[in-house]
Amino acid sequence: MANSFKTEEQLKADLENAKKLVPLGKYAHYKHPGDPKYEVIGVGIIENTEGVCVIYKNNLGWLWVRTLEDFTSEVEVDGKKIRRFKKFDGK
């Protein structure tokens, strides 16, 4: 079976969509809802899957990478579905 790779245009469209879904800035993880411990610094392409990923760093400057799907997913807490990461608006 031959590998099928996305075109440059498809990759560009995927990245532009990801930037709209996850804008740069501070985010709080659902385990620490009032504490923006993470900063999204960009989106990228995972080399071997051509999937989109979110690149972010914590307070210590460590870089982390998650798939876009995982970063924007919901988790269940006390019977309620909430976003795994929420953009922090400073309020």
URKA-V370277 format. One record per pair of residues at least 4 apart in sequence whose ideal C-beta (glycine too) atoms are under 8 Angstrom apart, sorted by sequence separation. I is the first residue (numbers start at 0). GAP is how many residues later the second one is. If there is no record, write none. Layout:
i: {I	I}
gap: {GAP	GAP}
This chain:
i: {5	6	7	8	9	10	11	12	13	14	15	16	17	18	27	28	45	56	57	65	66	67	68	75	81	5	27	31	44	45	56	65	75	76	27	44	45	56	57	74	75	27	44	45	55	56	73	74	5	27	28	43	44	54	55	73	74	26	27	28	42	43	54	55	73	74	25	27	42	54	55	72	73	26	42	43	53	71	72	25	26	41	42	52	53	71	25	26	41	52	53	70	71	24	39	40	52	53	69	70	23	24	39	40	51	52	55	23	39	40	50	51	22	23	38	50	53	21	23	37	38	50	37	37	21	36	43	45	36	40	18	17	42	37	14	14	26	14	13	21	10	17	16	17	14	13	10	5	4	29	21	20	29	37	21	17	21	20	29	35	29	32	29	28	29	28	29	27	26	27	26	26	27	25	26	24	25	24	22}
gap: {4	4	4	4	4	4	4	4	4	4	4	4	4	4	4	4	4	4	4	4	4	4	4	4	4	5	5	5	5	5	5	5	5	5	6	6	6	6	6	6	6	7	7	7	7	7	7	7	8	8	8	8	8	8	8	8	8	9	9	9	9	9	9	9	9	9	10	10	10	10	10	10	10	11	11	11	11	11	11	12	12	12	12	12	12	12	13	13	13	13	13	13	13	14	14	14	14	14	14	14	15	15	15	15	15	15	15	16	16	16	16	16	17	17	17	17	17	18	18	18	18	18	19	20	21	21	21	21	22	22	24	25	25	26	28	29	29	30	31	32	34	34	35	36	37	38	39	44	45	45	46	47	47	47	49	50	50	51	52	52	53	53	54	55	55	56	56	57	58	58	59	60	60	61	61	62	62	63	64}
